[in-house]
Protein backbone atom coordinates (compact mmCIF):
# COMPACT_ATOMS: atom_id res chain seq x y z
CA UNK A 1 0.00 0.00 0.00
CA UNK A 2 1.38 3.46 -0.86
CA UNK A 3 2.62 5.31 2.20
CA UNK A 4 3.12 2.10 4.18
CA UNK A 5 6.77 2.94 4.94
CA UNK A 6 5.87 6.45 6.13
CA UNK A 7 3.11 5.02 8.31
CA UNK A 8 5.64 2.86 10.14
CA UNK A 9 7.65 5.95 11.09
CA UNK A 10 4.88 8.45 11.80
CA UNK A 11 1.73 8.01 13.87
CA UNK A 12 -1.47 8.59 11.93
CA UNK A 13 -4.41 10.21 13.65
CA UNK A 14 -7.98 10.93 12.64
CA UNK A 15 -9.61 13.91 14.35
CA UNK A 16 -13.28 14.47 13.55
CA UNK A 17 -16.09 16.44 15.14
CA UNK A 18 -18.50 13.61 14.37
CA UNK A 19 -19.56 11.44 17.32
CA UNK A 20 -17.85 8.07 17.81
CA UNK A 21 -21.14 6.18 17.31
CA UNK A 22 -21.24 7.52 13.74
CA UNK A 23 -17.51 7.45 13.01
CA UNK A 24 -16.36 4.03 14.23
CA UNK A 25 -18.83 1.89 12.23
CA UNK A 26 -18.04 3.88 9.09
CA UNK A 27 -14.32 3.33 9.52
CA UNK A 28 -14.80 -0.38 10.25
CA UNK A 29 -17.11 -1.13 7.32
CA UNK A 30 -14.56 0.37 4.92
CA UNK A 31 -11.54 -1.19 6.66
CA UNK A 32 -10.10 2.21 7.52
CA UNK A 33 -9.99 1.76 11.30
CA UNK A 34 -6.71 -0.18 11.03
CA UNK A 35 -5.00 2.75 9.28
CA UNK A 36 -5.09 5.07 12.29
CA UNK A 37 -3.06 4.79 15.47
CA UNK A 38 -5.58 7.02 17.24
CA UNK A 39 -9.08 8.26 16.41
CA UNK A 40 -10.48 11.26 18.27
CA UNK A 41 -14.15 12.03 17.78
CA UNK A 42 -16.18 15.07 18.74
CA UNK A 43 -17.28 13.36 21.94
CA UNK A 44 -13.83 12.03 22.96
CA UNK A 45 -12.41 15.10 24.73
CA UNK A 46 -13.84 18.16 26.49
CA UNK A 47 -13.19 20.38 23.44
CA UNK A 48 -13.48 19.79 19.72
CA UNK A 49 -12.16 21.42 16.56
CA UNK A 50 -11.36 24.27 16.02
CA UNK A 51 -10.07 24.26 19.61
CA UNK A 52 -6.43 23.07 19.60
CA UNK A 53 -7.00 20.46 22.36
CA UNK A 54 -7.52 17.46 20.03
CA UNK A 55 -4.26 18.19 18.17
CA UNK A 56 -2.32 18.93 21.34
CA UNK A 57 -3.70 15.74 22.93
CA UNK A 58 -2.40 13.69 19.98
CA UNK A 59 1.04 15.26 20.25
CA UNK A 60 1.10 14.39 23.95
CA UNK A 61 -0.09 10.79 23.40
CA UNK A 62 2.71 10.16 20.90
CA UNK A 63 5.28 12.19 22.85
CA UNK A 64 5.81 14.61 19.98
CA UNK A 65 7.15 18.02 21.01
CA UNK A 66 4.92 20.99 20.14
CA UNK A 67 6.47 22.57 17.07
CA UNK A 68 5.31 23.37 13.54
CA UNK A 69 4.02 19.90 12.60
CA UNK A 70 1.87 19.28 9.53
CA UNK A 71 -1.86 18.62 9.51
CA UNK A 72 -4.04 17.63 6.57
CA UNK A 73 -7.72 18.48 6.47
CA UNK A 74 -10.66 19.06 4.17
CA UNK A 75 -12.41 22.03 5.77
CA UNK A 76 -11.94 25.58 6.96
CA UNK A 77 -12.38 24.27 10.52
CA UNK A 78 -9.31 22.09 9.93
CA UNK A 79 -7.38 25.19 8.81
CA UNK A 80 -8.41 27.04 11.98
CA UNK A 81 -7.60 24.02 14.18
CA UNK A 82 -4.11 23.70 12.71
CA UNK A 83 -3.57 27.44 13.08
CA UNK A 84 -4.80 27.36 16.71
CA UNK A 85 -2.37 24.52 17.48
CA UNK A 86 0.53 26.33 15.80
CA UNK A 87 0.78 23.84 12.93
CA UNK A 88 1.23 24.06 9.19
CA UNK A 89 -1.59 22.58 7.15
CA UNK A 90 -1.86 20.90 3.79
CA UNK A 91 -5.21 21.00 2.00
CA UNK A 92 -7.06 17.88 0.98
CA UNK A 93 -9.34 18.24 -2.03
CA UNK A 94 -11.72 15.50 -0.96
CA UNK A 95 -13.77 14.58 2.07
CA UNK A 96 -17.17 15.30 3.53
CA UNK A 97 -16.52 19.03 3.96
CA UNK A 98 -14.55 19.78 0.80
CA UNK A 99 -17.48 19.85 -1.60
CA UNK A 100 -15.02 19.72 -4.48
CA UNK A 101 -13.15 22.82 -3.34
CA UNK A 102 -9.92 23.34 -1.46
CA UNK A 103 -10.15 25.02 1.95
CA UNK A 104 -8.55 28.40 2.50
CA UNK A 105 -4.77 28.08 2.97
CA UNK A 106 -2.99 29.07 6.15
CA UNK A 107 -0.99 32.22 5.60
N, C-alpha and C positions, 0 to 999 in steps of 0.2 A: 504494500500500500504506500502511495506517495506520502512523504513526510514521516514515515515510520522511524527513521533514524533520529530526526529532530525530536519526536515525541519521547524517545528514550532519554534524551538529555534534559528536556524542559517539561515541567508540569503543564498540563492542559486543564483549563477551568472553564466551566460554563456558568455565567451569571445571568439570570433572567429575573424579571419582575413577575413572571407568571408563578402561580402557586404550584407546590410540589405535586399535588394530586393531579394536575393537568400536565405537568412537565415530564415526570418520571415515566408514565405509561407511553407517552409519545416517543421518548428516547429509546425505551426498551423495544417497542414494536418495530422500530427501524434499525435496531442494533447499534445505536449511537451511544448508549450508556457506557459501554466499555471503552470509549474513546477519551473519556474525561476522568482525570484523577480526582476531581472535586466538582460537584454541582451545587450551586447556591441558588435557591429560588426566592421569590419575593417574600415568602413566609419563613425563611430560614433564620434570618437575623432580625435585630430590632430596627434596622434601617434598610432601605432598598435604593436602587439607582434612582436618581443621580447622586445620592449621598455617596461619599467615598468609602464608607465602611465595608461593603462587600469586597472591593478590590483590596483594601488594606488588610482585611481578614485573610484573604488568599495569600498575600505576601507573607503574613505571619505564619500561617499553617505550613507553608513550604520553606520557611526560614530564608526568605529573599529580602535583602535590605531595601528599604524604600529609596528608590532612585528612578530616573526616567525610564521605566520599562515600557513595553509596547502592549497595546490593547487593540483588539479588532472588534468592531461592532457594526450593526446595520441601522442604527437610528441616531437621531440627534441627542437622545438621552444617553446613549453610549459615549458620544463625544463629550457631553457635559460630565459624565461620570469619570472618564479618563482625565479630563482637565482638573476636576475636583481632587483626584488622587495624585496629581502631579505627573501623569503619564503621557507619553506620545500615543497617538492612535492612528491605526490604518483603517480606511473605509472598507466595507464589504458591500458589494453591489447586489446582494441577495439576502433573503431572510424575510421574516414576517413584517418587519417595519420598513423595509427598504422601498417597497412599492415600485421597483424598477429604477430608483434614483439613488444616487450616492449621498450620504449625509454630509452636512457642512464640515469642512476640514477644521482641525485645530490650528490656530495661528501660532 
